[in-house]
């Protein structure tokens, strides 16, 4: 996702080299001015310059910390949204298994394609990702429309079904998270902040070079240390800021694992049997007070509408389906055997 900002037109390795050149030139120019000033009888003392240098370097350190923190927060937000989307897709896929045919099969097929688009894009190298990302976004939005058309048909068929309402809610959340991921990926460090950061860098490094020139010392060693140190930090900030470039990116492993699970029908059998037993017990009546269904325990993870639990191998459990008489909401609760 490129922009018109001048720094975005440069690759990351180019940002590193450019920053080194800017720092070295700033130090060198400051040193030349300092040497010329040293020939004059009334020049500044090291004590007065030390205060100015300390203030400028402190301000530069603050700007670096602020910019780095901003970029790190954006990366953390992208990672959290990825995890939330994976969970939302998984929940929608499970709840789609409770829908009547043909909606169940068709929606699950669309969801598998939806995940394949994301997982296959994550496996591509960076150059191909940049070319395919717009196509992937367009296809994802098309799948949203197709799945939502199924949701509309399901809602029109039965306006009182709690199961249908839960599915539509999870589908809506999945679509919202897609939009959130796209939007957050477009959030970048503001152009003004980059310009101010480089401006303060030039002034700070020129001041350091000026002091070295005024003292008659060589500015080359000082400039090299400052250049490589500062360029490394700027390189990390630019890497964090760029979504489709660099090594500091959101790990797509959760999406790849979800794709693998959705391509294994046997993994869904345990989930569907539990939900099927519960639906049989309540007869799809949201106003029945309480129903109990004993189901075998296994090593799989049981995911309910609002709660999750882990079953131990070799045991049995009672799944309780409850609903308040004045509400159409339902929940699954687990109770110890006996």
Steps between C-alpha positions, in 0.01 A plus 500: 500500500718778369441871546627818336736574790861527382631252757258230382654511155827373647555134600594422859868447424493837320352664812790360702764631259325835455491555876871422531580753225279768660663456842857499361437809288342682794794421727752594231335832418476584870870414545603726211300788647655433842856506364436831327347640817801378703729743316306793642609621845151523647358153442270291718631293790454126534286552811242711322491264202462199728168630626369558148617160377346326801166670437490422127606137545243460777227634273618267222489202737144595600391520137658163425331336798163654414519397134620150582221454754242618248622252238514215753140570608386478140668162461340376821160618378545313171596182684201523734258563213640199316436278801151644547417440134622140518277440802204670331539291184528181704186586699308584184610173342380298801168681522447452127482127578173563688330656199263310273604387156590625246623802698725288724708348221513810284603734783768261623636472147517880477673521839762245393571707190508813718771348719689361199532850357666625818717194563622473140584869493704459820706226334599724209823699503486875551518598134208277405298608803511861385362396161227271635380687808247718318360198320471317833315791657254518209431127515453513879241775467321297233487202738359732768213588270430136416502388863285794604244412232471158664457669838216713361328192360538316831358793695205537264417132539481511882505827693485328843793258474767559761750280314461707186543819699822371655638409158412840354665669798826309453494564123452871560792502744718320245425761234565784747838352593596480133427870463693573819807312376497684168460838672770444764741380230462842335585682823859616468734729688395852395712668235548806721647283775758350264598846370536642853704195606750547218511877554588458869755235402678737262512779761619266779773337293617835363530628857708196598727557202523871581629421849757257361621756247514772763718275718727413205412128515425263214128458433529178295489249786226689678301525180529127421382393844206739496412416139482122543323522836237744383455326162434168673221647713344678202520176300305315772237775512454493122480120506228510766312765307486311169234230480606320182876536527772400742533229764305655790151397389197333656548123510238334278535157665153516668337543158704212354397274788136596453523409132640160593222434751226603256641264237473204743133394521572247777596781736147642480317181597536548875367858487205420278392196707481704819305781337273247327423324829418832665271608218321164509446535875350845485312451174613850390268649760674803660253515789554155649644537845778240512613187315787267576688290248777260598777493242832312505811691593806506283818695444327759283412853599132579539400848383160629606327824410653696784715253692783256432625199696737208459387143550719232656547167318309202636228691683145609430325828558158653509438783256226725631296716261330779691276787406324758713123510454508870423792487256584319180870468583663160559826379642686173546625414847703203610439311823705227672387143450227392740 
